[in-house]
Amino acid sequence: MGGESLWGIFKNKEFPLGDIHIPFAGEIPETDLLVPCSEIEPNRAKLPEDKGSKIVLYCHGRIK
């Protein structure tokens, strides 16, 4: 990313953004996919067909 901030790449978002957290705990604006991490395989059709495509997945978690 060449020093670009995470928020900076959202300006010209050219990738699907997916929330994979279990259980659902809220989402980042502009989220395209809501697929629990345990259900990624059965939901492959929701992901880009091109295996070279960029995709960003996130999981909201807490450190205890």
Contact map, one row per residue, 1 for C-alpha under 8 A:
1111100000000000000000000000000000000000000000000000000000000000
1111000000000000000000000000000000000000000000000000000000000000
1111100000000000000000000000000000000000000000000000000000000000
1111110110000000000000000000000000000000000000000000000000000000
1011111110000000000000000000000000000000000000000000000000000000
0001111111000000000000000000000000000000000000000000000000000000
0000111111100000000000000000000000000000000000000000000000000000
0001111111100000000000000000000000000000000000000000000000000000
0001111111111000000000000000000000000000000000000000000000000000
0000011111111000000000000000000000000000000000000000000000000000
0000001111111000000000000000000000000000000000000000000000000000
0000000011111100000000000000000000000000000000000000000000000000
0000000011111111000000000000000000000000000000000000000000000000
0000000000011111000000000000000000000000000000000000010000000000
0000000000001111100000000000000000000000000000000000111100000000
0000000000001111110000000000001110000000000000100000011100000000
0000000000000011111000000000011110000000000000000000001111000000
0000000000000001111100000000001111100000000000000000001111000000
0000000000000000111110000010001011110000000000000000000011100000
0000000000000000011111000000000001111000000000000000000011100000
0000000000000000001111111000000000111000000000000000000001111000
0000000000000000000111111000000000011000000000000000000000000000
0000000000000000000011111000000000010000000000000000000000000000
0000000000000000000011111100000000010000000000000000000000000000
0000000000000000000011111110000000000000000000000000000000010000
0000000000000000000000011111000000000000000000000000000000010000
0000000000000000001000001111101000000000000000000000000000000000
0000000000000000000000000111111000000000000000000000000000000000
0000000000000000000000000011111000000000000000000000000000000000
0000000000000000100000000001111100000000000000000000000000000000
0000000000000001111000000011111111000000000000000000000000000000
0000000000000001110000000000011111000000000000000000000000000000
0000000000000001111000000000001111100000000001000000000000000000
0000000000000000011100000000001111110000000000000000000000000000
0000000000000000011110000000000011111011001000000000000000000000
0000000000000000001111110000000001111111000000000000000000000000
0000000000000000000111000000000000111111000000000000000000000000
0000000000000000000000000000000000011111100000000000000000000000
0000000000000000000000000000000000111111111000000000000000000000
0000000000000000000000000000000000111111111100000000000000000000
0000000000000000000000000000000000000111111100000000000000000000
0000000000000000000000000000000000000011111110000000000000000000
0000000000000000000000000000000000100011111111100000000000000000
0000000000000000000000000000000000000001111111100000000000000000
0000000000000000000000000000000000000000011111111000000000000000
0000000000000000000000000000000010000000001111110000000000000000
0000000000000001000000000000000000000000001111111000000000000000
0000000000000000000000000000000000000000000011111110100000000000
0000000000000000000000000000000000000000000010111110000000000000
0000000000000000000000000000000000000000000000011111100000000000
0000000000000000000000000000000000000000000000011111100000000000
0000000000000000000000000000000000000000000000000111110000000000
0000000000000010000000000000000000000000000000010111111000000000
0000000000000111000000000000000000000000000000000001111100000000
0000000000000011110000000000000000000000000000000000111110000000
0000000000000011110000000000000000000000000000000000011111000000
0000000000000000111100000000000000000000000000000000001111100000
0000000000000000111110000000000000000000000000000000000111110000
0000000000000000001110000000000000000000000000000000000011111000
0000000000000000000010001100000000000000000000000000000001111100
0000000000000000000010000000000000000000000000000000000000111110
0000000000000000000000000000000000000000000000000000000000011111
0000000000000000000000000000000000000000000000000000000000001111
0000000000000000000000000000000000000000000000000000000000000111
